[in-house]
Amino acid sequence: MTSAVLVQPDFRGGESQADLAYREIRALIVTLELPPGSVLSEPELQARLGLGRTPIREALRTLAHERLVEVYPRRGMFVAALDPRDLASLSEVREAMEPFAARLAAERRTDDDLIVIDVLLADIDAIAAAPDMRALIELDQRIHHHVYHCAHNDFLQSMCDQHYMHALRIWFLALDRVMHLEDAVAEHRDLLLAIRDGDADRAAEVMSSHVHGFEAEVRRAI
């Protein structure tokens, strides 16, 4: 399996030890470094992340709420099972939320947001010239996180990010068999341009097409 880094968005500009533990453990789960079904040991996570017991425990509670961790009384905590059949349900939710987020992004993007969009567009061009799997995955995450951010709705951003992470976990499962990753990332160019231009209808349309295409491509690979 191709190793890749999970981009870690920071929604509040700063974070507690529990926030850090949450982001780090979530990254290990989503990228399958902690495989589905594996036992989660608080002492091992403390040693691995260099964090205390309390933030690790708080993080695991949050991840259990987000269905990335499963808790069984008297048995312990485990990384949630990964069922590719969840892809259809995830896509239904994403197809409802993410085009709406893209629409809001086109309507609400700020001057600072536009600066980041220009950087992302330049990164798309650079990757198109020399495709690299690790860089492509990281760029896809950065683009999605920024689109959610540009909607300037913290609740929507959090929900989009949470469901995107579940979809990304399935993507990592099928990564070695995904054939058109470059096309999927390049499709974001139209999305970013629509947001930059303030074309809300176009932004929503492109995002809807992208989420649908993601499901179809991953489904062919699993």
PyMOL commands that set and color helices and strands:
alter all, ss='L'
color gray80, all
select helices_A, chain A and resi 17-30+42-49+53-65+86-108+111-129+133-150+154-177+181-186+188-197+200-221
alter helices_A, ss='H'
color red, helices_A
select strands_A, chain A and resi 39-40+69-72+76-79
alter strands_A, ss='S'
color yellow, strands_A
deselect
rebuild
show_as cartoon
